[in-house]
Amino acid sequence: MSDLKSDLAALRLEREPESSGSARRVVGWIVVLVLLAAAGFGGWKWLTREQPIEVQVSTVTERAAGAQAAVLNASGYVTARRRATVSSKITGKVVEVNVEEGMAVKEGQVLARLDDSTARASLALAEAQAEAARHGVQENEAHLSQAKVTLGRETQLLKDGIVTQADVDQARLDVDATAARIASLTQQIKVAESQVELQKTELDNTVVRAPFSGMAITKDAQPGEMVSPVSAGGGFTRTGICTIVDMKSLEIDVDVNESYINRVHPDQHVTAVLDAYPDWQIPAHVITTIPTADRQKATVQVRIAFDASEPGEQGRANGAGPRAAGSNLDPRILPDMGVKVTFLRESEGQSGAPAAAQPTTLVPKASLVNDNGSSYVFVVHGDRAERRAVRTGGADGERMEVLGGLQPGERVVVSPPREMKDGSAVLVK
């Protein structure tokens, strides 16, 4: 019996003191509170963190030494001073067209021919009438000679008393009438010859020739179509054969805001950049300012000429002289091309503003901030903006010269917001 009790006593499990279980629960709650506090602190830091400012940046550039500064930018188109849609002087059917787009033509070259059958028939009729009048004159001249002989004979017979005075008067009338018919026929010959010349002109009008040398840019008619110098017959009658452009007369037309037209003057140097060739700067100069303004757009038209260049030459340095008359232009310059022009500040000897002898640092005007007469910009380093004071010079179009405080290649904030300050976090768009 005692053995059984001892065995059961050996199987009994001893309970731990209740105080140790309470301590474990307290430790667990402390860990939870610490974790919650850490999460809350992290969330608060995340919510109250500095938000970066989205900005646009521009790279500080450099103008080469000796280059002229810009005073104004504008855009326009390449236009041809000599451009003509060639048509015929008369209405007729086209039977031959000798021109294609892109073909070079010479002055007087035959571009097209119209049906000339009617004109040739009219010319033949006029020539026949002139010839008939000439034969009539010859016949009456022969009759006049005979009439004069008869008048002389009748006059002698009157002296001999063989004929009467009436016979002599009749002979004299015949002479005078024949002479009058000869004079009338002579005038008819002149009229007929004038008619012949007129018909020759009408025949020549059936041939359409080039009015000047140039390049054909359009072909507007085909053989078999009707052509007329005026619009007639609705859409079934052409009003032109082709359009010719004198490629030596190409120039630039730009519209300048009337608020800035005082910056433009004749012979001012200009740099032109075609939209098709953005890396090609073409030297040019102002021809004249059209003396009227467009009240709808508040602009003034300015004519600009390309400077002289040889075919294939990509332009010379800024400051080239005016273009010589009849000079060659690069074949890449085509009519109606879009072009952007930069009006340059004049060099020394013209306006007293010499081009810089050293490279000049340039920044966009929108990146500069004025503060009580001083200027500063925000330079971007990584994700932070540094406020930096700068010294500015003159304007160069939409850019400003910087005399100190910046180096080419640095990035500056364009149109910085008011809340930006030194050390602000930025996010470049």
C-alpha positions in Angstrom: 0.0 0.0 0.0 2.8 2.4 0.9 4.5 1.6 -2.4 1.4 2.7 -4.3 1.2 6.0 -2.5 4.9 6.7 -3.1 4.4 5.9 -6.8 1.5 8.3 -7.1 3.4 11.0 -5.3 6.2 10.6 -7.8 3.7 11.4 -10.6 2.4 14.7 -9.1 3.3 17.9 -11.0 4.4 20.8 -8.9 2.8 24.2 -9.8 5.1 27.3 -10.2 4.3 30.3 -8.0 1.7 32.6 -9.4 3.9 35.6 -8.9 6.3 34.5 -11.8 3.3 34.3 -14.3 2.3 37.9 -13.5 5.8 39.2 -14.2 5.8 37.5 -17.6 2.6 39.3 -18.6 3.9 42.6 -17.5 7.0 42.2 -19.6 4.9 41.3 -22.6 2.8 44.5 -22.3 5.9 46.6 -21.9 7.3 45.1 -25.2 4.0 45.9 -27.0 3.9 49.5 -25.7 7.5 50.0 -26.8 6.7 48.7 -30.3 3.6 50.9 -30.5 5.6 53.9 -29.4 8.3 53.3 -32.0 5.7 52.8 -34.7 3.9 56.0 -33.7 7.2 58.0 -33.6 8.1 56.6 -37.0 4.7 57.5 -38.4 4.9 61.0 -36.9 8.4 61.5 -38.5 7.1 60.3 -41.8 4.0 62.6 -41.7 6.1 65.6 -40.6 9.0 65.0 -43.0 10.1 67.9 -45.4 8.3 67.6 -48.7 10.5 68.1 -51.8 9.6 71.0 -54.1 9.1 70.0 -57.8 11.2 72.3 -59.9 12.4 72.8 -63.5 16.1 73.3 -64.0 18.2 74.8 -66.8 21.9 74.3 -67.4 24.1 77.4 -67.2 25.5 78.0 -70.7 28.4 80.0 -72.1 28.6 82.4 -75.1 31.8 82.1 -77.1 34.4 84.9 -76.9 33.8 87.5 -79.6 30.2 86.4 -80.3 27.5 89.2 -80.2 24.7 89.2 -77.7 21.1 88.9 -78.7 18.6 91.7 -78.1 15.5 90.1 -79.5 14.1 86.8 -80.7 11.4 86.3 -83.3 10.0 83.6 -85.6 8.8 83.8 -89.2 9.1 82.1 -92.6 11.4 82.1 -95.6 9.7 83.9 -98.5 10.6 84.6 -102.1 10.7 88.2 -103.3 10.2 87.0 -106.9 7.5 84.4 -107.2 5.0 84.0 -110.0 2.2 81.6 -111.0 2.7 81.6 -114.7 -0.5 81.6 -116.9 -1.4 82.2 -120.5 -2.7 85.5 -121.9 -5.6 83.8 -123.6 -8.1 81.1 -122.9 -7.2 77.8 -124.6 -6.7 74.1 -124.3 -3.3 72.9 -123.1 -1.6 70.6 -125.6 1.9 70.4 -124.2 3.5 71.0 -120.8 7.3 71.1 -120.6 7.9 71.6 -116.9 8.0 69.5 -113.7 8.2 70.2 -110.0 11.8 70.9 -109.0 13.0 71.7 -112.6 15.3 74.7 -113.1 14.0 77.0 -115.8 15.6 79.9 -117.8 14.0 83.2 -118.6 12.1 82.8 -121.9 12.1 79.0 -121.8 8.9 77.4 -123.2 6.8 76.0 -120.4 3.7 75.0 -122.2 1.8 75.3 -125.5 -1.9 75.8 -126.2 -4.0 74.7 -129.1 -3.0 77.2 -131.9 -5.2 75.9 -134.8 -7.6 78.8 -134.6 -4.8 81.4 -134.3 -3.0 79.9 -137.3 -6.2 80.0 -139.4 -6.8 83.6 -138.5 -3.2 84.5 -139.4 -3.5 82.8 -142.8 -6.7 84.8 -143.4 -5.1 88.1 -142.5 -2.1 87.3 -144.7 -4.4 86.5 -147.6 -6.3 89.7 -147.2 -3.1 91.7 -147.2 -1.9 89.9 -150.3 -5.3 90.6 -152.0 -4.9 94.3 -151.2 -1.4 94.4 -152.7 -2.7 92.8 -155.9 -5.5 95.4 -156.1 -3.0 98.2 -155.8 -0.9 96.7 -158.7 -4.0 96.4 -160.9 -5.1 99.9 -160.3 -1.6 101.2 -160.8 -1.6 99.6 -164.3 -5.1 101.2 -164.9 -3.8 104.5 -163.7 -1.0 104.4 -166.3 -3.4 103.7 -169.0 -5.8 106.5 -167.8 -3.0 109.0 -167.9 -2.1 108.1 -171.5 -5.7 108.4 -172.5 -5.9 111.8 -170.8 -2.9 113.0 -172.7 -4.3 111.8 -176.0 -7.7 113.4 -175.4 -6.1 116.7 -174.4 -4.2 116.7 -177.7 -7.3 115.8 -179.7 -9.1 118.7 -178.0 -6.5 121.1 -179.3 -7.0 119.7 -182.8 -10.8 120.1 -182.3 -11.5 116.4 -182.8 -13.0 115.8 -179.4 -15.0 117.9 -177.0 -14.1 119.2 -173.5 -16.5 116.6 -172.0 -14.3 113.8 -173.4 -11.2 115.3 -171.7 -13.0 115.8 -168.4 -14.1 112.1 -168.5 -10.5 111.0 -169.1 -9.3 113.2 -166.2 -12.0 111.8 -163.9 -10.8 108.3 -164.7 -7.3 109.2 -163.7 -8.4 110.8 -160.4 -10.7 107.9 -159.5 -7.9 105.3 -160.2 -5.5 107.3 -158.0 -8.0 107.5 -155.2 -8.6 103.7 -155.4 -4.8 103.1 -155.2 -4.6 105.3 -152.1 -7.6 103.4 -150.5 -6.0 100.1 -151.3 -2.7 101.2 -149.8 -4.4 102.0 -146.6 -6.1 98.6 -146.7 -2.7 97.0 -147.1 -1.5 98.7 -143.9 -4.7 97.5 -142.1 -4.2 94.0 -143.4 -0.5 94.0 -142.3 -1.5 95.2 -138.8 -4.0 92.4 -138.7 -1.3 90.0 -139.6 0.9 91.3 -136.8 -2.1 91.0 -134.4 -2.7 87.4 -135.5 1.0 86.6 -135.0 0.8 88.0 -131.5 -2.3 85.8 -130.9 -0.3 82.8 -132.2 2.6 83.7 -130.0 0.3 83.9 -127.0 -0.4 80.2 -127.4 3.2 79.6 -126.2 3.7 80.1 -122.4 7.3 81.2 -121.5 9.1 81.6 -118.2 9.1 85.3 -117.1 12.4 84.9 -115.2 14.9 82.2 -114.3 14.2 80.2 -111.2 12.8 76.9 -109.9 9.4 75.4 -110.6 7.8 74.4 -107.3 4.3 73.4 -108.6 2.8 72.0 -111.8 -0.8 73.1 -112.1 -2.0 72.0 -115.5 -1.9 68.9 -117.7 -2.3 68.4 -121.5 -6.0 68.4 -122.4 -7.1 70.9 -119.7 -8.4 74.4 -120.4 -6.4 77.3 -119.0 -7.5 80.9 -118.7 -5.8 84.1 -117.3 -9.0 84.6 -115.3 -11.1 82.3 -113.2 -13.8 80.9 -115.5 -15.8 77.7 -115.9 -15.8 76.7 -112.2 -13.2 74.1 -111.3 -12.8 72.8 -114.8 -10.6 75.7 -116.0 -7.0 76.2 -114.7 -5.7 79.6 -114.0 -2.0 78.8 -114.1 0.5 76.4 -115.7 3.1 76.3 -112.9 4.6 78.4 -110.1 8.2 79.6 -110.4 10.4 80.9 -107.6 13.6 82.9 -108.0 15.7 81.0 -105.5 18.2 84.0 -105.4 15.5 86.2 -104.0 14.8 84.2 -100.8 14.5 86.3 -97.6 12.9 86.1 -94.2 9.7 87.8 -93.1 9.1 87.9 -89.3 6.5 89.6 -87.1 8.0 91.6 -84.2 5.9 92.7 -81.3 5.5 96.5 -81.6 6.7 96.9 -78.0 10.2 95.7 -79.1 10.4 97.2 -82.6 12.7 99.9 -81.3 15.4 97.2 -80.9 15.4 96.6 -84.7 17.1 98.8 -87.3 18.3 98.4 -90.9 21.5 96.5 -91.6 21.4 95.0 -88.0 23.1 91.6 -87.9 20.8 88.6 -87.4 21.3 84.9 -86.8 18.7 82.7 -88.5 18.0 79.0 -87.6 15.8 77.0 -89.8 13.3 74.7 -88.0 14.5 71.9 -90.3 18.2 72.4 -89.3 18.3 73.5 -85.7 22.1 73.2 -85.4 22.8 75.4 -88.4 23.1 79.1 -87.7 22.8 81.3 -90.8 24.2 84.9 -90.8 21.7 87.5 -92.1 20.9 91.2 -91.7 17.8 93.4 -91.6 16.7 94.9 -94.9 14.0 97.1 -93.6 11.0 97.5 -91.3 7.7 97.7 -93.1 6.3 101.1 -92.0 2.9 99.8 -90.8 1.6 97.7 -87.9 -1.0 94.9 -87.7 -3.6 96.2 -85.3 -5.0 92.7 -84.8 -1.7 91.1 -83.8 0.1 94.3 -82.6 3.1 93.3 -84.6 5.3 95.0 -87.2 6.7 93.0 -90.2 10.5 93.0 -90.7 12.3 91.9 -93.8 15.6 90.0 -93.4 18.1 89.1 -96.1 20.5 86.1 -95.9 24.2 87.1 -96.1 26.3 86.1 -99.1 27.4 82.5 -99.1 28.5 79.9 -101.6 26.5 76.7 -102.2 27.1 74.2 -99.4 28.6 76.8 -97.1 27.0 76.7 -93.7 27.3 80.4 -93.0 30.1 82.6 -91.8 30.8 84.0 -88.4 28.5 86.7 -87.0 29.2 90.1 -88.3 29.3 89.3 -92.0 28.5 92.1 -94.4 25.2 92.5 -96.4 24.4 90.0 -99.1 25.5 90.9 -102.6 22.9 91.2 -105.3 22.4 87.9 -107.1 24.5 85.9 -104.6 24.0 82.2 -104.3 22.1 80.7 -101.4 22.5 77.3 -99.8 20.1 74.9 -101.6 18.8 73.7 -98.2 17.0 77.0 -97.8 13.5 76.6 -99.3 10.5 78.8 -99.6 7.9 78.8 -96.7 10.3 77.1 -94.3 9.9 78.0 -90.7 12.7 80.0 -89.2 13.7 81.5 -85.8 15.8 84.6 -85.9 17.9 86.3 -83.2 18.6 90.1 -83.5 22.1 90.7 -82.3 23.6 93.6 -80.4 25.8 95.7 -82.6 29.6 95.5 -82.5 32.0 98.3 -81.6 31.9 101.1 -84.1 28.2 100.9 -84.7 26.6 101.2 -81.2 29.6 101.4 -78.9 28.9 97.9 -77.4 31.8 95.7 -78.2 31.4 91.9 -78.2 33.0 90.3 -75.1 36.6 89.3 -75.5 36.1 86.4 -73.0 33.5 83.7 -72.9 30.3 85.0 -71.1 28.2 82.9 -68.8 24.4 83.0 -69.5 21.4 81.9 -67.5 17.6 82.1 -68.3 16.1 85.3 -67.1 13.4 83.3 -65.3 16.0 81.8 -63.0 17.0 85.1 -61.5 15.4 86.4 -58.3 15.8 90.1 -57.3 16.1 91.1 -53.7 16.6 94.8 -52.8 18.7 95.4 -55.9 20.8 92.2 -55.6 20.2 89.0 -57.6 20.5 85.4 -56.7 19.7 82.0 -58.1 19.1 78.5 -56.7 21.7 76.0 -57.8 20.7 72.3 -57.6 23.1 69.9 -55.9 21.6 66.4 -55.8 18.3 66.8 -54.1 19.0 70.1 -52.5 18.9 73.7 -53.6 21.6 76.2 -52.8 20.9 79.9 -52.8 23.8 81.7 -54.5 24.3 85.4 -55.1 25.3 86.4 -58.6 26.4 89.6 -60.5 24.5 90.1 -63.8 25.4 92.0 -66.9 23.4 92.8 -70.0 20.5 90.9 -71.6 21.0 88.3 -74.4 17.5 87.6 -75.7 15.8 85.4 -73.1 19.0 85.0 -71.2 21.0 87.2 -68.9 24.8 87.6 -68.7 26.3 86.5 -65.4 29.6 88.2 -64.5 30.2 86.2 -61.4 28.8 83.5 -59.1 28.1 80.7 -61.5 30.1 78.3 -63.7 29.0 76.8 -67.1 27.4 73.4 -66.7 25.7 74.0 -63.3 22.0 73.6 -63.0 19.8 76.4 -61.8 16.1 76.4 -60.9 13.8 78.1 -63.4 11.1 80.2 -61.9 11.8 79.2 -58.3 8.7 79.3 -56.0 8.5 81.7 -53.1 8.7 79.1 -50.5 12.1 77.9 -51.7 15.0 78.7 -49.4 18.6 77.7 -49.0 18.9 74.0 -48.5 15.3 73.2 -49.6 14.7 69.7 -50.9 13.9 69.6 -54.6 12.6 67.1 -57.0 13.6 67.8 -60.6 10.8 67.4 -63.1 
